[in-house]
Amino acid sequence: MAFKIKTNDTSPSLLSSLQDGDGNAVDISSAAVRFHMTPLGGTTPKIDAAAILVDGPTGAVRYDWAAGDTDTEGAFVAEFEVTYASGAIETFPNSEQLRIDVVADLA
């Protein structure tokens, strides 16, 4: 299921709970998290920005849209990249990508 947002909107934020392959929450308490979003079928990211750690033990993260993030109508894929304190990197979701649809507004 896709997250839908209208062009030029910055609300609502994108909320996600990062889980391992078995559906268990991943503790990201001491990690840094980035959000990446690329046009569907594309290779150049539209967004590569810091995400907000909402609750480390449950893997809850949030991306707050910035001006310009949703200025282009279309289908996008996205992921959260976690860098643990050890330097190890893990990307979520790990078996697919998030789908983001930016839909044209009327005015």
Phi, psi and chi 1 to 4 in degrees:
 res  aa     phi    psi   chi1   chi2   chi3   chi4
   1 MET       -  136.8 -175.3  165.9  152.7      -
   2 ALA   -90.2  147.1      -      -      -      -
   3 PHE   -83.0  129.0  176.7   87.5      -      -
   4 LYS  -115.3  139.2  -64.9 -177.7 -173.5  -71.1
   5 ILE  -147.5  147.0 -170.2  165.3      -      -
   6 LYS   -82.5  154.5  -66.3  -84.7 -173.2  130.9
   7 THR   -57.0  138.7   50.9      -      -      -
   8 ASN    68.6    5.0  -60.4  -51.2      -      -
   9 ASP   -80.5  150.4  -77.1    0.2      -      -
  10 THR  -122.3   10.8   55.0      -      -      -
  11 SER  -142.6  141.9 -179.2      -      -      -
  12 PRO   -84.6  161.6   33.2  -36.1      -      -
  13 SER   -67.4  158.0  -63.9      -      -      -
  14 LEU   -91.6  117.5  175.5   64.0      -      -
  15 LEU  -106.4  141.5  -57.9  171.4      -      -
  16 SER  -147.8  150.5 -171.4      -      -      -
  17 SER  -114.1  113.1  179.2      -      -      -
  18 LEU   -77.6  128.1  -53.0 -174.8      -      -
  19 GLN  -131.7  151.9  -59.0  174.7  -16.8      -
  20 ASP   -78.0 -178.6   64.7   17.8      -      -
  21 GLY   -61.4  -20.2      -      -      -      -
  22 ASP   -94.6    2.1  -66.0  -34.8      -      -
  23 GLY    87.2   10.4      -      -      -      -
  24 ASN   -88.8  142.6  -59.0  -51.4      -      -
  25 ALA   -61.4  142.5      -      -      -      -
  26 VAL  -105.3  126.4  176.2      -      -      -
  27 ASP   -75.4  114.3 -173.1  -12.7      -      -
  28 ILE  -117.1   30.5   55.3  171.0      -      -
  29 SER   -54.0  -39.9  -64.4      -      -      -
  30 SER  -108.3   28.3  -61.2      -      -      -
  31 ALA  -110.3  161.2      -      -      -      -
  32 ALA  -105.1  141.7      -      -      -      -
  33 VAL  -126.8  134.1 -176.9      -      -      -
  34 ARG  -120.0  151.2  -65.1 -164.2   66.4   77.4
  35 PHE  -111.5  130.7  176.3   71.4      -      -
  36 HIS  -121.8  134.8  -56.2  -76.1      -      -
  37 MET  -138.3  129.3 -174.0  174.9   88.9      -
  38 THR  -130.2  143.6  -57.8      -      -      -
  39 PRO   -56.0  140.9  -23.6   33.4      -      -
  40 LEU   -55.2  124.6 -174.5   64.8      -      -
  41 GLY    84.5   -3.4      -      -      -      -
  42 GLY   -95.7  175.9      -      -      -      -
  43 THR  -126.0  -14.6   57.1      -      -      -
  44 THR   -97.8  119.1  -56.1      -      -      -
  45 PRO   -63.2  137.2  -17.7   28.2      -      -
  46 LYS   -82.0  -33.7  175.0  148.5  178.6   69.6
  47 ILE  -131.3  133.5  -58.0  170.8      -      -
  48 ASP  -143.2   93.0  176.3    3.5      -      -
  49 ALA  -144.3  161.6      -      -      -      -
  50 ALA   -66.3  140.1      -      -      -      -
  51 ALA  -104.2  166.9      -      -      -      -
  52 ILE  -103.1  130.7  -64.1  169.8      -      -
  53 LEU   -81.9  111.3 -177.8   63.4      -      -
  54 VAL   -85.9  -47.9  175.3      -      -      -
  55 ASP  -150.7  102.7 -175.8   47.5      -      -
  56 GLY   -55.3  -51.7      -      -      -      -
  57 PRO   -60.7  -28.6  -27.2   36.1      -      -
  58 THR   -98.5    0.1   64.4      -      -      -
  59 GLY    71.9   21.0      -      -      -      -
  60 ALA   -80.3  126.9      -      -      -      -
  61 VAL  -131.7  163.6  -65.1      -      -      -
  62 ARG  -145.0  142.3 -177.8 -179.9   80.9 -133.0
  63 TYR  -117.5  123.7 -179.2   69.9      -      -
  64 ASP   -96.1  117.9  -65.6  -30.1      -      -
  65 TRP   -61.1  138.4  -56.8  100.2      -      -
  66 ALA  -106.0  162.1      -      -      -      -
  67 ALA   -55.2  132.2      -      -      -      -
  68 GLY    95.1  -19.3      -      -      -      -
  69 ASP   -64.1  -35.0  -75.3   -9.0      -      -
  70 THR  -116.6   28.2   61.2      -      -      -
  71 ASP   -82.3   -4.8   63.2   -6.8      -      -
  72 THR  -118.6  119.2  -54.2      -      -      -
  73 GLU   -68.2  141.4  178.8 -175.4   -6.0      -
  74 GLY   149.1 -176.2      -      -      -      -
  75 ALA   -99.8  137.5      -      -      -      -
  76 PHE  -134.2  158.9  -63.0   83.8      -      -
  77 VAL  -117.6  150.3  -70.8      -      -      -
  78 ALA  -145.5  163.1      -      -      -      -
  79 GLU  -158.3  161.0   59.7 -167.4   17.1      -
  80 PHE  -108.4  127.9  -70.4   94.2      -      -
  81 GLU  -107.1  120.7 -177.7 -178.0   80.1      -
  82 VAL  -105.0  129.3  174.4      -      -      -
  83 THR  -111.9  112.0  -58.0      -      -      -
  84 TYR   -74.6  164.1  -63.4  101.6      -      -
  85 ALA   -56.8  -29.0      -      -      -      -
  86 SER   -73.4  -13.2   67.1      -      -      -
  87 GLY    98.3  -10.0      -      -      -      -
  88 ALA   -67.5  145.9      -      -      -      -
  89 ILE  -119.2  135.9  -63.3  172.6      -      -
  90 GLU  -138.5  138.1 -172.2  172.2    8.2      -
  91 THR  -110.6  139.2  -56.3      -      -      -
  92 PHE  -127.3  145.8  -62.9   89.6      -      -
  93 PRO   -65.1  150.8   19.5  -23.6      -      -
  94 ASN   -90.5   -7.3   53.9   22.6      -      -
  95 SER  -116.4   -0.4   62.6      -      -      -
  96 GLU  -162.3 -167.0   56.7 -170.9   14.0      -
  97 GLN  -128.8  154.5  -64.6  168.2  -34.8      -
  98 LEU   -74.2  144.7  -59.6  170.6      -      -
  99 ARG  -105.5  128.1  171.1   76.5 -176.6 -104.6
 100 ILE  -121.0  125.3  -48.7  -71.3      -      -
 101 ASP  -111.4  120.2  -71.5  -24.9      -      -
 102 VAL   -98.8  114.7  179.3      -      -      -
 103 VAL  -104.7  138.4 -178.9      -      -      -
 104 ALA   -61.2  137.3      -      -      -      -
 105 ASP   -91.8  170.3   59.4    0.9      -      -
 106 LEU   -84.2  -21.8  -62.2  178.7      -      -
 107 ALA  -144.3      -      -      -      -      -
